[in-house]
């Protein structure tokens, strides 16, 4: 899983809370802060048929750099729970 903090401010906040270390220990890759994924300008462009859960606010075919991947917009809670279980979770309750 690739994690892109939304801004330097967010990155520093979660760094101070110790969450970055927990994510890295769990095998996540922390990327540079910013909005690169929105345009597919980042490492980790999804492969053909790959499923991506995105917490961004817009979606369209090819949004993350590959028109043959599947991108679903989800809440941060759904993204986190799904990352832990390996399947898309329904976190409405």
C-alpha positions as CSV (number, residue, x, y, z in Angstrom):
1,X,0.0,0.0,0.0
2,X,1.2,3.4,-0.9
3,X,0.4,6.3,1.5
4,X,0.5,9.9,0.2
5,X,0.0,12.5,3.0
6,X,-2.1,15.3,1.6
7,X,0.4,18.0,2.7
8,X,3.6,18.6,4.5
9,X,1.5,19.8,7.5
10,X,-0.4,16.5,7.6
11,X,2.8,14.5,7.2
12,X,4.4,16.2,10.1
13,X,1.3,15.8,12.3
14,X,1.1,12.0,11.7
15,X,4.9,11.7,12.1
16,X,4.7,13.3,15.6
17,X,1.9,11.0,16.5
18,X,4.0,7.9,15.6
19,X,1.6,6.7,13.0
20,X,4.2,6.8,10.2
21,X,6.4,4.3,12.0
22,X,3.3,2.0,12.6
23,X,2.4,2.1,8.9
24,X,6.0,1.4,7.8
25,X,6.3,-1.5,10.2
26,X,3.1,-2.9,8.7
27,X,4.6,-2.8,5.3
28,X,3.2,0.4,3.9
29,X,5.3,2.7,1.7
30,X,5.2,6.4,2.6
31,X,5.4,8.7,-0.4
32,X,6.1,12.4,-0.6
33,X,3.2,14.7,0.4
34,X,1.1,16.1,-2.3
35,X,-1.5,15.5,-5.0
36,X,0.5,13.5,-7.5
37,X,-1.8,10.4,-7.5
38,X,-4.7,12.4,-8.7
39,X,-3.2,12.8,-12.2
40,X,-1.1,9.6,-12.2
41,X,2.0,11.6,-11.6
42,X,3.6,9.2,-9.0
43,X,5.1,5.9,-8.4
44,X,2.6,3.1,-8.4
45,X,0.5,3.7,-11.5
46,X,-2.0,0.8,-11.2
47,X,-1.7,-2.2,-13.6
48,X,-4.3,-3.3,-16.0
49,X,-7.2,-4.8,-14.0
50,X,-5.7,-3.7,-10.7
51,X,-8.2,-2.4,-8.0
52,X,-7.4,0.8,-6.2
53,X,-9.2,2.4,-3.3
54,X,-8.7,6.1,-3.4
55,X,-9.7,8.7,-0.8
56,X,-9.5,11.6,-3.3
57,X,-12.6,13.6,-4.2
58,X,-12.9,13.0,-7.9
59,X,-12.8,10.0,-10.2
60,X,-12.9,9.3,-13.9
61,X,-11.5,6.5,-16.2
62,X,-7.7,6.7,-16.2
63,X,-7.6,9.1,-13.2
64,X,-4.6,7.4,-11.7
65,X,-2.7,6.9,-14.9
66,X,-4.2,3.7,-16.4
67,X,-7.6,3.5,-18.1
68,X,-7.6,-0.3,-17.6
69,X,-7.5,-0.2,-13.8
70,X,-10.5,0.0,-11.4
71,X,-10.5,2.9,-9.0
72,X,-13.1,3.2,-6.3
73,X,-13.6,6.3,-4.2
74,X,-13.9,5.4,-0.5
75,X,-13.7,7.1,2.9
76,X,-10.4,7.0,4.8
77,X,-12.0,4.6,7.3
78,X,-13.0,2.2,4.5
79,X,-9.5,2.5,2.9
80,X,-7.9,1.7,6.2
81,X,-10.2,-1.2,7.1
82,X,-9.9,-2.6,3.6
83,X,-6.1,-2.4,3.8
84,X,-6.1,-4.4,7.0
85,X,-8.4,-7.2,5.6
86,X,-7.4,-7.3,2.0
87,X,-10.9,-6.8,0.7
88,X,-13.2,-3.9,0.2
89,X,-15.0,-3.4,3.6
90,X,-18.4,-1.8,4.2
91,X,-17.7,0.6,7.1
92,X,-21.2,2.2,7.2
93,X,-22.5,1.8,10.8
